[in-house]
Amino acid sequence: MKTKAVPLSPSLPVPGDRLLRRSALAAFRHLRAAGTRAKAVPGLFTLAVQDVRDAWRESARPNV
């Protein structure tokens, strides 16, 4: 198998120079991170509901 060396043209855009690609990549990373953080929301609601229930029960007790 013979390999042929092909010189790279300096006029081709370097991946870091492509503004649209970088912007899309940043947007997608933020969306994925937001999805990960959103998974914690039901757990937070469950804790909040439990705290409100406990406070309601405690408020029914007489202050001694």
N, C-alpha and C positions, 0 to 999 in steps of 0.2 A: 504494500500500500504506500503510495507516494503522497506526500503532503506538499502543499503549495503555500508559501507565505504570501499573504495579501496585506499590503500596507493599509493602515486605517487613514482615512481622509480626515484632516483636522476640521473640515467644515461640518462634519456630522455633529449634531448636538450631544453634549455630554448629559447623561441622565439627570444630574443635579441642576442643569441649566434649563430644564423644561418646566416652566412655571405651572402650566395646567396640570401636569402629572404630579408635581409636588403638592399642589393645592388639593387635588382629588385624593391623594394618599393621606394627607393630613385630615381631610374631612372624613374619610372612611375609618381612620384610626379613632377619631373622636366618636363616631357613631358606634363603633364596636365597644369602646370604653363606656359609653352611656348605656348600652345594652347590658353590660356586665354590672354596672352600678344599679340599674333598674331591677335586677334580680333580687336585690336586698330590700326593696320597698315592701313587699308583702310581709316580710319578717318584722319590719319596723311598725307596720300597721297592727300586726298581731300584738306586739309589745305595747303599743299605745292603747289598744282596746283593753288589754289586761290591766294596765295601770289605771285606766278610767274605772273599770269594774271594781278594782280593789279600793280605790278612793271612795267610790259610791258606798261600798259596804262599810268602810271605816267611818264614813260620815253618819251612818245610821246608829253607831254605837254612842252611848252617852259619854261625855267628857267627864272623867273622874279625876 
